[in-house]
Amino acid sequence: MADCASISGWAADRNRLNTPINVSLYDGSTLLTTVAANGSRSDVGNFLGDNGLHGFTIPTPASLKNNQAHSISVKFETSSNNVTGSPTSITCGPSFIGYVDVANCNTISGWAGDRNRLNTSINVSLYDGSTLLTTVAANGSRSDVGNFLGDNGLHGFTISTPTSLKNNQAHSISVKFENSANNLIGSPTSITCGPSYIGYVDAANCNTISGWAADRNRLNTPINVSLYDGSTLLTTVPANGSRSDVGNFLGDNGLHGFTIPTPASLKNNQPHPVSVKFESDSTNLSGSPTSLTCGPNYIGYVDGADCATIYGWAADRNRLNTSLNVSLYDGSTLLTTVVANGSRPDVGSFLGDNGLHGFSIPTPNSLKNGTHSIHVKFESTISELSGSPRSLTCVINPLVNSLLPGNPPRKDTDQNVVINGSGFQPNLTVTLFFSGRR
């Protein structure tokens, strides 16, 4: 037999029964190989009356598989004598076989082989119409194919569906053997791959808007999400944070999470219809749109108030890491407004932010003339810090340094008296004594 898989037969020397001899394979006059004809052939043994160890099988050399006609001959040993049935002509082009198992928006996969080159992996080429997209080796292990062909089964291929095919347009794709025009079975086929979005808004509050977003047709690829207030675009961010739960769900790397700090424009105590959309699309994530109303969520405390300082801290839970103002009142009278931006690590640990929320106000002189009801309020609101209002009593004893003129004025004469000193309060009444007399 001489075909594109093997060249086989038997050869012997009647004068050397029970002794294997060599045979040589020629392509025309070119020696291709020499092998021992020592395979067991009981039929030959019965015919010759010996041990029958005279069989040979030569895998058809690759040089004969170029789709050209070859005159091959098998000769005894080093002689010019041909074995019966030789020479003969064979033409071995490829005998392709293969199948496109899957063609979707994630992968294009299948297997391909050449029956004339068993145990040899071949290439396949992917086309979009007549445009070559990629060429890959079909060398993946496919035991089912190996069992079918009777070889090592290294004929599988998997091609990630190219991005150029994912434009929501129909594409006629084909997979061809090597550089030929021959299609695999199941090819050509048409695929249309637009985005297959999936995602969820997990949280939308006055601190953050967070969740995850992905495209099933672009697994392992982060996409953008856009935050809207009604129809107004507020921001666009990549959804590329690690979410192992999403990765387990989708079967990819899970880099699809996003967290957006809630914009200040949404924190005006008015309801806002917020939505999170995929990329530049009009498609909302699940859980979107939703309504969000964010007024201030004040927290703070007057830690102390004495005749030297009034101090404490103030913050807005809806504006973490942001310092705000506090206003000091004497009853209903505004005395001063200061920024609560001093470092308070204890407050930062409590709130989970930078802690820049402390304030310290030197006690105004206007409070140092008796008892006053003081109030510390958040920003320009009527909301008071914890520990406010509180009563403050401050009295300062005046110190007289000099009195002019030196002699007390006469009772019957108008005369100005100048007193120099410190600690005098507004509207202070002074009583003068001289030698014990008022």
Stockholm file with secondary structure:
# STOCKHOLM 1.0

chainA/1-438         MADCASISGWAADRNRLNTPINVSLYDGSTLLTTVAANGSRSDVGNFLGDNGLHGFTIPTPASLKNNQAHSISVKFETSSNNVTGSPTSITCGPSFIGYVDVANCNTISGWAGDRNRLNTSINVSLYDGSTLLTTVAANGSRSDVGNFLGDNGLHGFTISTPTSLKNNQAHSISVKFENSANNLIGSPTSITCGPSYIGYVDAANCNTISGWAADRNRLNTPINVSLYDGSTLLTTVPANGSRSDVGNFLGDNGLHGFTIPTPASLKNNQPHPVSVKFESDSTNLSGSPTSLTCGPNYIGYVDGADCATIYGWAADRNRLNTSLNVSLYDGSTLLTTVVANGSRPDVGSFLGDNGLHGFSIPTPNSLKNGTHSIHVKFESTISELSGSPRSLTCVINPLVNSLLPGNPPRKDTDQNVVINGSGFQPNLTVTLFFSGRR
#=GR chainA/1-438 SS CBCSSEEEEECCCGGGTTCCEEEEEEETTEEEEEEEECEECHHHHHHHTSCCEEEEEEECCGGGCSSSEEEEEEEETTSSCBCTTCSEEEECCCCEEEEEEEESSSEEEEEEEEGGGTTCCEEEEEEETTEEEEEEEECEECHHHHHHHTSCCEEEEEEECCGGGCSSSEEEEEEEETTSSCBCBTCSEEEECCCCEEEEEEEESSSEEEEEEEEGGGTTCCEEEEEEETTEEEEEEEECEECHHHHHHHTSCCEEEEEEECCGGGCSSSEEEEEEEETTSSCBCBTCSEEEECCCCEEEEEEEECSSEEEEEEEEGGGTTCCEEEEEEETTEEEEEEEECEECHHHHHHHTSCCEEEEEEECCGGGSEEEEEEEEEETTSSCBCBTCSEEEEEECCCEEEEEESSSCCCTTSCCCCEEEEECCCTTCCCCCCBTTBC
#=GC SS_cons         CBCSSEEEEECCCGGGTTCCEEEEEEETTEEEEEEEECEECHHHHHHHTSCCEEEEEEECCGGGCSSSEEEEEEEETTSSCBCTTCSEEEECCCCEEEEEEEESSSEEEEEEEEGGGTTCCEEEEEEETTEEEEEEEECEECHHHHHHHTSCCEEEEEEECCGGGCSSSEEEEEEEETTSSCBCBTCSEEEECCCCEEEEEEEESSSEEEEEEEEGGGTTCCEEEEEEETTEEEEEEEECEECHHHHHHHTSCCEEEEEEECCGGGCSSSEEEEEEEETTSSCBCBTCSEEEECCCCEEEEEEEECSSEEEEEEEEGGGTTCCEEEEEEETTEEEEEEEECEECHHHHHHHTSCCEEEEEEECCGGGSEEEEEEEEEETTSSCBCBTCSEEEEEECCCEEEEEESSSCCCTTSCCCCEEEEECCCTTCCCCCCBTTBC
//
